[in-house]
Amino acid sequence: MANQSLNQSDHMDKLQSFIENDSRNLPDWVNQGRESAFKNYKDICNKQLKTATWKNTKLNSMLDNFFEKEFTDQETSLNQFELDSTLEDSLRIFFHSGAFFTEEEMPSYIRFLKGNYSEENQAIFRLENSSERQSIPYLLNNIISRDALLIETAENQHVEKLIHIVHLPHKNANIAPRLNIVLAKNSSIKIIDEQLSSGDSIINNYIDIKCEEHSSLDYYKVSHAQNDSHQINSLNLDQEANTNVNVFSLDLGADSASSLNHLKLNGENSNVSCSTLFMPSIDRSSHHNIIIDHLSDKSSSSVNYRGIINDHGVGSFFGKIKVTKERRNTSAFMQNKNLLLSDDSKISTIPILEIYNDDTECSHSATSGSLDKEKLFYLKTRGINEYDAKNFLIKSFMDELVSQIKSRRLREYVNGLILGYRKD
């Protein structure tokens, strides 16, 4: 484990200088929000580096290199990128050089907020001071973010067309995308949020989701392998009564990849399913933290994380589901399974259930190990060579998660990404 310490004085001086130099032509409330975030950041930075959330990560390395990357703000043309055409018929939105953009006209429920600091948009940019949001990534995102994407449905609106957000490759960049998703009553939507491979960059994504009564969301997060880069994905979810949310993530690792999910079930009959497949190899890492708060009766949560770690890859899982004694008729399930494909691969797993009443159906489990030698031997006796036999067992391990993707087209897309990655 790396020593999580930071040259705080030099780092804070540079961050303060960035805020001062970047504050020109911004309204007072934006600058005040940045200053508030900076104050909170100074208070918590070194304390949080020592907590269980970050102990297996290279967050200190990211912060040490924070100002060696460019805060890009340039015009971008899609002609310079090779884009996969599999999901071409979706509504495609791109992110590059600090801004979201598109080459087609977007419907009214999709808005780009760069430079639009009107009063109605203050809630998107303004720092929220609730305790669960006082994290290093969230505060840094508030300080340096230059744009936000808002996807906001109307009441009774059911969006059939897939929305595909594509984060284009960067080189030597420091970027902080922000995505806000708001589902009105009795509405539904499907979103895939895809991070293409970048090099030598710092990528700090923040996603905020609010689901009002009787709404439904399918959210897919796909992170390609990031080369010599640090990537953090922070997701905050609030669900009201009679809502259904399905979250699926594929993470192929980075020099340091971290995911922090905080999901709150605020209303009765709110249901969430969160599944993640993480596959770090070479010397990449992939670290995952999830906290679910059951804050209402008759709520349910299902967590299923699977890791496939190869070469000198490192993975970790920390999961906590909390049900207070006042809550009734709830269900909470958590599972983490990991495959270690080499003697040098490493995994750390901590599943926690905090259940304070007897009216809860719950279970949790965590297992880690290598491929089953008996199954491998059986396949080889059936005439299958060792390479194909191993791939068959690995695919079976993955398919239990990937098969849960509702859209056949998305399942095929994710399977194609995994197949291409394993061949590389």
C-alpha positions in Angstrom: 0.0 0.0 0.0 1.3 3.4 -0.9 1.8 6.0 1.8 -1.2 8.3 1.5 0.5 11.6 2.3 0.6 14.9 0.4 2.7 18.0 0.3 -0.3 19.9 1.5 1.2 23.4 1.6 2.4 23.5 -2.0 -0.7 21.7 -3.3 -3.1 24.1 -1.5 -1.2 27.2 -2.8 -1.5 26.0 -6.4 -5.2 25.3 -6.0 -5.8 28.7 -4.5 -3.9 30.3 -7.3 -6.0 28.4 -9.9 -9.2 29.6 -8.3 -8.0 33.2 -8.3 -6.8 33.1 -11.9 -9.9 31.3 -13.2 -12.5 33.5 -11.4 -12.6 36.3 -14.0 -15.9 36.9 -15.7 -17.7 34.5 -13.3 -20.7 35.6 -11.2 -20.2 36.0 -7.5 -22.1 32.9 -6.5 -19.9 30.7 -8.6 -16.7 32.1 -7.1 -18.3 31.8 -3.6 -19.1 28.2 -4.3 -15.5 27.5 -5.4 -14.1 29.2 -2.3 -16.5 27.2 0.0 -15.4 24.0 -1.7 -11.7 24.9 -1.3 -12.2 25.7 2.4 -13.9 22.3 2.9 -11.2 20.6 0.8 -8.4 22.0 3.0 -10.2 20.7 6.1 -10.7 17.1 5.0 -7.9 16.3 2.5 -5.2 14.6 4.5 -7.8 13.1 6.9 -9.6 11.4 4.1 -6.4 10.0 2.5 -6.0 7.9 5.6 -9.5 6.3 5.6 -10.5 2.9 4.3 -12.1 4.4 1.2 -8.7 5.4 -0.1 -6.2 3.2 1.6 -5.7 0.9 -1.5 -5.7 3.6 -4.1 -3.1 6.0 -5.5 -5.1 9.1 -4.7 -2.0 10.9 -3.3 -0.2 10.3 -6.5 -3.1 11.9 -8.4 -3.1 14.9 -6.2 0.7 15.3 -6.4 0.4 15.4 -10.2 -2.8 17.5 -10.2 -1.2 20.7 -11.6 1.1 18.9 -14.1 -1.9 18.4 -16.3 -3.6 20.9 -18.6 -7.0 22.4 -17.8 -8.0 22.2 -21.4 -10.6 24.6 -22.9 -10.4 24.2 -26.6 -12.7 23.7 -29.6 -13.0 20.0 -30.6 -13.8 18.4 -33.9 -15.0 14.8 -34.1 -12.9 14.3 -37.3 -9.8 13.7 -35.2 -11.3 10.6 -33.4 -12.2 7.1 -34.6 -15.6 6.3 -33.1 -17.4 3.0 -32.9 -20.6 3.0 -35.0 -22.4 0.3 -33.0 -24.7 2.7 -31.1 -24.7 5.3 -33.8 -28.5 5.6 -33.9 -28.6 6.8 -30.3 -28.7 10.4 -29.2 -24.9 11.0 -28.9 -23.4 13.6 -26.7 -19.6 14.2 -26.5 -17.3 15.5 -23.9 -13.8 16.9 -24.6 -11.6 19.7 -23.5 -13.8 20.6 -20.5 -17.1 20.9 -22.4 -20.1 18.8 -23.6 -21.1 19.2 -27.2 -23.1 17.5 -30.0 -23.2 17.6 -33.8 -27.0 17.2 -33.9 -29.9 19.1 -32.5 -30.9 17.8 -29.1 -34.4 17.5 -27.6 -35.4 20.0 -24.9 -34.8 17.6 -22.0 -31.0 17.7 -22.8 -29.2 20.9 -21.9 -25.6 22.0 -22.0 -24.8 24.5 -19.2 -21.3 25.8 -20.1 -21.2 29.5 -19.5 -24.9 29.7 -18.7 -24.8 30.8 -15.1 -28.4 31.9 -14.8 -30.3 31.7 -11.5 -32.2 28.7 -12.6 -29.0 26.8 -13.2 -27.5 27.6 -9.8 -28.5 24.3 -8.3 -26.5 22.5 -10.9 -23.3 24.4 -10.2 -23.7 25.4 -6.6 -21.9 23.3 -3.9 -24.2 21.3 -1.7 -22.8 21.1 1.8 -24.4 17.8 3.0 -22.0 15.6 4.8 -22.0 12.7 2.3 -20.8 15.0 -0.4 -17.7 16.2 1.5 -15.3 14.0 -0.4 -12.0 14.9 -2.1 -13.3 14.1 -5.6 -16.6 16.0 -5.2 -15.0 19.1 -3.9 -12.3 19.1 -6.6 -15.0 18.7 -9.2 -16.8 21.8 -7.8 -13.6 23.8 -7.9 -12.4 23.0 -11.5 -15.6 21.9 -13.4 -16.2 24.1 -16.4 -19.4 22.5 -17.7 -22.3 20.3 -16.7 -24.8 18.3 -18.7 -28.4 18.2 -17.6 -30.8 15.5 -18.6 -34.3 16.3 -17.2 -37.4 14.5 -18.2 -40.9 15.9 -18.0 -43.8 14.3 -16.1 -45.1 11.2 -17.8 -42.3 11.3 -20.4 -40.9 8.0 -21.5 -37.8 8.4 -23.6 -37.4 5.4 -25.9 -34.2 6.4 -27.7 -30.9 5.5 -25.9 -28.8 8.5 -24.8 -25.1 7.8 -25.4 -22.6 10.1 -23.6 -19.1 9.6 -25.1 -16.1 11.0 -23.2 -13.5 11.4 -25.9 -9.8 10.5 -25.4 -7.5 13.1 -23.7 -3.8 13.4 -23.4 -2.1 15.1 -20.4 -5.4 16.7 -19.3 -7.2 17.5 -16.1 -10.9 17.3 -16.6 -14.0 17.3 -14.3 -17.2 16.4 -16.2 -20.5 16.8 -14.3 -23.7 15.0 -15.2 -27.1 15.7 -13.6 -30.0 13.4 -14.3 -33.5 14.4 -13.1 -36.4 12.1 -13.7 -39.9 13.6 -13.2 -42.9 11.7 -11.9 -43.8 8.7 -14.0 -41.0 9.1 -16.5 -38.3 6.7 -17.8 -35.0 6.9 -19.6 -31.9 4.8 -20.6 -28.4 6.2 -20.6 -24.9 4.8 -21.4 -22.0 6.9 -20.1 -18.8 5.8 -21.8 -15.3 6.9 -21.0 -12.9 6.2 -23.9 -9.2 5.5 -23.2 -7.1 8.5 -22.3 -3.4 8.9 -21.6 -1.5 10.5 -18.8 -4.6 12.4 -17.5 -6.8 13.0 -14.5 -10.5 12.3 -15.0 -12.9 13.3 -12.1 -16.5 12.5 -13.1 -19.4 13.4 -10.9 -22.9 12.1 -11.5 -26.0 13.3 -9.6 -29.3 11.4 -10.1 -32.7 12.3 -8.7 -35.7 10.1 -9.4 -39.1 11.3 -8.5 -42.1 9.1 -7.8 -42.9 6.2 -10.2 -39.9 6.9 -12.4 -37.5 4.4 -13.9 -33.8 4.6 -14.9 -31.3 2.3 -16.6 -27.8 3.8 -16.3 -24.8 2.1 -17.8 -21.2 3.3 -17.1 -18.5 1.9 -19.3 -14.8 2.9 -18.6 -12.2 1.7 -21.1 -8.7 1.0 -19.9 -7.0 4.3 -19.0 -3.3 4.5 -19.8 -1.1 6.1 -17.0 -4.2 8.0 -15.9 -6.2 8.5 -12.7 -9.9 8.2 -13.0 -12.6 8.8 -10.3 -16.3 8.2 -10.8 -18.6 9.6 -8.0 -22.3 8.8 -8.2 -25.0 10.2 -5.9 -28.5 8.8 -6.2 -31.7 9.9 -4.5 -34.9 7.8 -5.1 -38.4 8.6 -4.1 -41.4 6.3 -3.8 -42.2 3.6 -6.3 -39.0 4.1 -8.3 -36.8 1.5 -10.1 -33.1 2.1 -10.9 -30.7 -0.3 -12.6 -27.0 0.6 -12.6 -24.5 -1.4 -14.5 -20.8 -0.6 -14.7 -17.8 -2.0 -16.6 -14.4 -0.8 -15.5 -11.2 -2.0 -17.3 -8.9 -0.2 -14.9 -6.4 2.7 -14.9 -3.2 3.6 -13.2 -5.7 4.4 -10.4 -9.4 3.9 -11.0 -11.9 4.6 -8.1 -15.7 4.4 -8.0 -17.7 5.9 -5.2 -21.5 5.3 -5.2 -23.8 6.6 -2.5 -27.4 5.5 -3.1 -30.3 6.7 -1.0 -33.7 5.0 -1.0 -35.9 7.8 0.3 -39.4 6.5 -0.6 -41.5 3.4 -0.1 -41.2 0.7 -2.8 -38.0 2.2 -4.1 -35.8 -0.4 -5.7 -32.2 -0.3 -6.8 -30.0 -2.9 -8.5 -26.2 -2.1 -8.8 -23.9 -4.4 -10.7 -20.3 -3.9 -11.6 -17.7 -5.9 -13.5 -14.1 -4.7 -13.0 -11.1 -6.1 -14.9 -7.8 -4.6 -14.1 -4.7 -6.2 -15.7 -1.0 -5.4 -16.4 -0.3 -3.0 -13.5 -3.7 -1.2 -13.5 -6.0 -0.9 -10.5 -9.8 -0.7 -10.0 -11.3 0.2 -6.6 -15.0 0.3 -5.8 -16.9 1.8 -2.8 -20.7 1.6 -2.5 -23.0 2.8 0.3 -26.7 2.2 0.3 -29.0 3.9 2.8 -32.5 2.4 3.3 -34.4 5.5 4.5 -37.9 4.2 3.9 -40.1 1.1 4.4 -40.6 -1.5 1.7 -37.4 -0.6 -0.1 -35.0 -3.1 -1.7 -31.4 -3.1 -2.9 -29.3 -5.7 -4.7 -25.5 -5.3 -5.1 -23.4 -7.6 -7.2 -19.8 -6.8 -7.9 -17.4 -9.1 -9.8 -13.7 -8.7 -10.3 -11.4 -10.4 -12.8 -7.8 -9.4 -11.9 -4.9 -10.5 -14.1 -1.1 -9.9 -14.3 -0.1 -7.4 -11.6 -3.6 -5.9 -11.4 -5.1 -4.7 -8.1 -8.8 -4.5 -7.2 -10.8 -3.7 -4.1 -14.4 -3.7 -3.0 -15.9 -1.9 0.0 -19.7 -2.2 0.3 -22.1 -1.1 3.1 -25.9 -1.4 3.2 -27.6 0.4 6.1 -31.1 -0.2 7.4 -32.2 1.7 10.5 -34.4 0.2 13.3 -37.4 2.4 12.2 -37.5 0.8 8.7 -39.8 -2.2 8.0 -40.3 -4.8 5.3 -37.0 -4.1 3.5 -34.6 -6.4 1.6 -30.9 -6.0 1.1 -28.5 -8.3 -0.8 -24.8 -7.9 -1.4 -22.4 -10.2 -3.2 -18.8 -9.8 -4.3 -17.0 -12.5 -6.3 -13.5 -12.3 -7.6 -11.3 -14.3 -10.0 -7.5 -14.0 -9.6 -5.9 -15.1 -12.9 -2.2 -14.7 -11.8 -0.1 -15.2 -8.7 0.7 -11.5 -8.7 -2.9 -10.2 -8.9 -4.4 -8.8 -5.7 -7.9 -8.2 -4.3 -9.3 -6.7 -1.1 -13.0 -7.1 -0.2 -15.1 -5.7 2.7 -18.9 -6.3 2.5 -20.8 -4.8 5.5 -24.5 -5.0 6.4 -25.7 -2.7 9.1 -29.2 -4.0 10.0 -30.9 -2.7 13.1 -34.2 -4.4 13.0 -35.6 -8.0 12.4 -38.0 -7.1 9.7 -35.4 -7.2 7.0 -34.5 -9.9 4.5 -30.8 -9.7 3.9 -27.6 -11.5 3.0 -24.0 -10.8 2.0 -21.1 -12.8 0.7 -17.6 -12.3 -0.6 -15.4 -14.9 -2.3 -12.0 -14.7 -4.1 -10.0 -17.4 -5.8 -8.6 -18.8 -9.0 -10.3 -20.7 -11.8 -11.8 -24.0 -10.7 -9.2 -26.7 -11.5 -11.8 -29.5 -11.6 -13.9 -27.7 -14.1 -10.8 -26.8 -16.1 -9.7 -30.4 -16.1 -13.2 -31.6 -17.2 -13.3 -29.2 -20.2 -9.8 -30.4 -21.2 -11.0 -34.0 -21.1 -13.7 -33.0 -23.6 -11.1 -32.0 -26.1 -11.0 -28.3 -25.4 -7.5 -26.8 -25.2 -6.4 -25.0 -22.0 -6.6 -21.5 -23.4 -10.1 -21.9 -24.7 -11.2 -23.8 -21.5 -10.0 -20.9 -19.3 -11.8 -18.4 -21.5 -15.0 -20.4 -21.3 -14.9 -20.4 -17.5 -14.0 -16.7 -17.4 -16.9 -15.9 -19.8 -19.3 -17.9 -17.7 -18.2 -15.9 -14.6 -18.8 -12.6 -16.4 -22.1 -13.6 -18.2 -24.0 -13.8 -14.9 -23.6 -10.0 -14.7 -23.6 -9.1 -18.4 -26.8 -11.1 -19.1 -28.7 -8.8 -16.7 -28.3 -5.9 -19.2 -31.8 -5.5 -20.5 -31.0 -4.2 -24.0 -29.8 -6.9 -26.4 -27.9 -4.3 -28.4 -26.1 -3.0 -25.3 -25.3 -6.5 -24.1 -23.6 -7.2 -27.5 -21.8 -3.9 -27.3 -20.4 -4.6 -23.8 -19.5 -8.2 -24.8 -17.6 -6.9 -27.8 -15.7 -4.5 -25.6 -14.7 -7.2 -23.2 -13.7 -9.6 -26.0 -11.5 -6.9 -27.6 -9.9 -6.0 -24.3 -9.1 -9.6 -23.4 -7.5 -10.2 -26.8 -5.3 -7.2 -26.3 
